[in-house]
């Protein structure tokens, strides 16, 4: 019986390199992936099965920069508006998700809206957003369009209060109107927006969760630490992207999102606490940072 020869030591190393190269966009990997992999394997020490830590970090950082540079293409204002519409559609879905048991149809329509926005199907997203908006504003007003809904609508474990208990019809209308206006503008353009990453869906559940508790139960305008973390992370990524790409599309998206989010603070102006102001201040600071980041000075190499 012939003994099975051990696998070549490069096999494990090549597999790990290929995993690291997934940080780069698919188009980049198709064009330069094999060439880069050959260079990495040839420069590796004999017998090594794990990439050097510095080398692995360099590949990951380079992949992120490459993806950001790939995103910073096309019309900056249109892409920034699409980013803002995507964020607001995700926020609207997060607001309905804890009430999916009582509002299955409307949560599904909101999910389909986000799906259409992510894929760049602006025309399909318009009627879905409009119908969901009419239902949401009506529920906030205590009305019953389309079907009969038992009010108040209580949440699942994700939520802590009845639907729109800390909001108003005007605030809900403003949030959906901003999405509709953005969709109308984007749908009027000949070129459809690019498809967005499915990673947007990952933020929905933590943005919908009402916990962990951070404010007193009697607060009329509670804030969720989970949602704050999601928003801070998203705006932080926007600032980093604007810094690396020297592009203002992320600043536009952040500014529109902050403007729409601020409607709730205006409605509860007399009830705001230091925690509310600190939260809004963080969002404002990150938004301003994304606007200033593209102006960073370029490095000049000395001959």
N, C-alpha and C positions, 0 to 999 in steps of 0.2 A: 504494500500500500504506500503510495507516494505521499510524503508529508506535505502539508499545506504551507507554502512559503508565507512568512509574515508580511503584513501590509507594508508598503513603502512608507518611510517616516514622513514623506511630504504629504501623504494623503490627509492626515488629520490637520496639518497646518494649512493646506490648501482649502479644506472645508471651512476652517475658522476665518481665513482671509475672505472667502466668498461671503460669509455671514456679515463681516464688517463692511464689505463693499455694498451691502444692501442699503447703507446710509446714503448712497449716491442715487440720483434720479435714474429711472430705468433707461432713458435715452443715453445718459452718460455711460452707464454700464455696458450698453450694447455697442457703443462706439469705442470706449477706451478700457473697458473692464478687463479683457483678456491681456492686453498689453501691460496694464498696471499690475495684474496678478503675476505675470511672468517676471517683472522687475522685482516684486516683493519676494518671490520664491528664490530667485537667483541671488539676492542679497542676504537671504537668511542664513544663519549659521547651520552647518550640517547637523542633522539629528534633532533640530528644534521642532517641537510639535505645537507650541503656543506662541502667538505673536508677542513681540516685545511690548510692554505696557505703553511706552512713549509712541511706538509705531501704531498701536491700536487706537490710542487717543487721537493721533494725527489723522487717521483714516476717518474716524467718526466726526471729528471737527471739520475736516475737508468735505465730507459728505453733506453735513448740515449747511455749510456755506454754499455748496453747489446747489442744493435744493432751494435755498433762499434766493440765490442769483437766478435760478430757473423761474421762480415765482415773480421776480421783479422784471417782467417782460410784458409787452403790450401796453395798452392804455392804463396809466397809473390811476386816473380818477375813476374809470369804469371798474377796474379791478378792486380798488379800495371801496367803492360803493357796494360791489358784490360781497366783499368781506363783511361789511357792516350789515347788509341784509341777511347774510348767513348767520351772523352772531345774534341778530334780533329774532330770526325765525327759530333758532335754537333756544333762546330765552323764552319765547312764547310757548314752545313745546314743553320746556321745563316747568312752566307755570301750570300746565294742564296735567302733566304726568301723574302727580299724586292723586288725581281724581279720575284716573282711567277707569276704575271700576264703576263709577256712576256715570261717566261720560265716555263710553268706549268709542262711539262713532266720531266724536269731535276730537278726541285724542288721536285717533287713526288719521283723520283729515290733517291735523297739525303735523303728524309724522310724515305724511305724504308731501306736505308743503315743504318741510325741511329736505326731504329726499329730492324733490324737484329743484330746489334752490342749489343743493350740493352738486347736482348733475348739470346745472346751467340751463334748465328748462324753465325760463322765465314766464313764457306764455301759459304753461300748464300750472305754474305756481300761483298765478294771479287769481283765478276763480276759487282755488282751494283756500287761499288766504282770505279772500273776501267773504266767503261763506262762514269760515271759522270766526272771522272778526265780528260778523253780525251776531253770531251766537254768543260769543264771549262778552261783547258789550251789552247785549240784552240780559245775560245772566248777572252781570255787574249792576244792571239797573233793576233787576227783579222781574224782567219780562220773560215771555215764553214763546220765542219764535221756533218754527219748524217742528219741534216736538215738546212734550211736557217733561220738565225736569223738576224733581223734588228739591226745593230750596229750604235751607242752605245746603250746598253740596259739601259733604265732609270728605276729608282725605283718607288715604291709606297710611301706612307707617312712614311714608316719605314726608308727609306734611304734618303740620300741627294745628292749622286753622282752617275754617271753611273757605271755600273758593272766593277770592276777591274780598275777603273780610277786611284786609288792610289796604284796599285799593279803592278806586272809584271808576265810574263809567268813562270819565274824561281821560284818566290815566291809561286805562285799557285801550280806549279808542286811539290815543296818541301812539301807543306802542304798535298797534296793527297798522295805523295810517302810515307810519314811517316805513314799514315793510312794503306796503302797497305802492307808495310813491317811488321807492327804490326799484321795485319790480317793473313799474311802468316805464321808468327811465331806461332801465337795462333792456326791456323788451323792445323799445323803440330803436335800438341800435341794430345794425345789420349783423354785426359779429356777436355771437353768443358768448357769454362768460365761460372761462375754463372750468372744468369739473374740480370740485374741492375734495380734500382728503376725507376719508371715512372716519378719521380720528375725531372729527367734530362730534360724532355720535357718542364718544366716550365721555364727553363733558356733560351730557344731558342729565344723567342720574345724580351726580354730585351737585349739579346746579339746582335740581329739583328738591333735594333733601333739605328739610327744615332744621336739621341739627348739624353739629352739636350746639347745645344751648349756649348763648353768649349774652343775651339781654334778659331783663326781668320779664316774667310772664305777662304782666299787665301793660307792657309796652304796646302802644297802638300801631307802631311801625317796626316790627321785629326784623332783625337782620340774621341771615344764616351764615355761619362761619364757613360752611361747606361752599356756598355760592361765592362768598367773598374770595375764598382761595382759588376757585375756578376763574373768576374775573381777573384777579391779580395775576395769575399765571398767564392767562391769555394776553393781557395788556403788556406783561413783561416780555413775552415772546414777540409781540408786535414791536416793542421798543428795540429788542435785540435784532430783529429782522431789518428794521429801518436803519439801524446803526451799521450792520454788515453790508446791506445793499445800497445804502445812501439813496433811499427811495421813500417818498411820502405817502404811498398808498396805504400803509399800515397806520399812519397818523390820521388819515381821513377816516378810515374804518373806526379807529378808537374814538375820534371826536364825535362821530355820529352816534355811536353806541352810548357814550357818556351823556350826550345831549338828551337822548331818549330816556336813559336811566334816571336822569335828574328830575324828570317829571314827578316821580314819586316823592322826592325831597321837597319839591315846591308845594305839593298837596299837603304834606305833613310838616310844613315849615314851623308851626308853633309847637310841635311835639318832638323836635329833633334834640338829641343828646350829644354829648361829646363823642360817643361811639359812632353815631351817625356821621358827624362831621369828620371824624378820623377816617372812616370808610370812604366817604366821598372825596376827601383830600388825597387818599392813596390813588383812587381812580384818576383824579385830576392830575396828580403828579406824574403818573405813568403815561397819561395821554400827552402831557406837555413834553415829556422825555422822548416819546416817539416822534414828536414834531421837530424837536431840536436835534435828535440823533443823526439825521442825514447830513447835517452841516459839519460833521466832524472833519478836522483837517486831514488832508491826504499826506501819507508819508512820502518823503522825497529821498531817494537813494543817492548817496554821495559817490561820485566817480573816484 
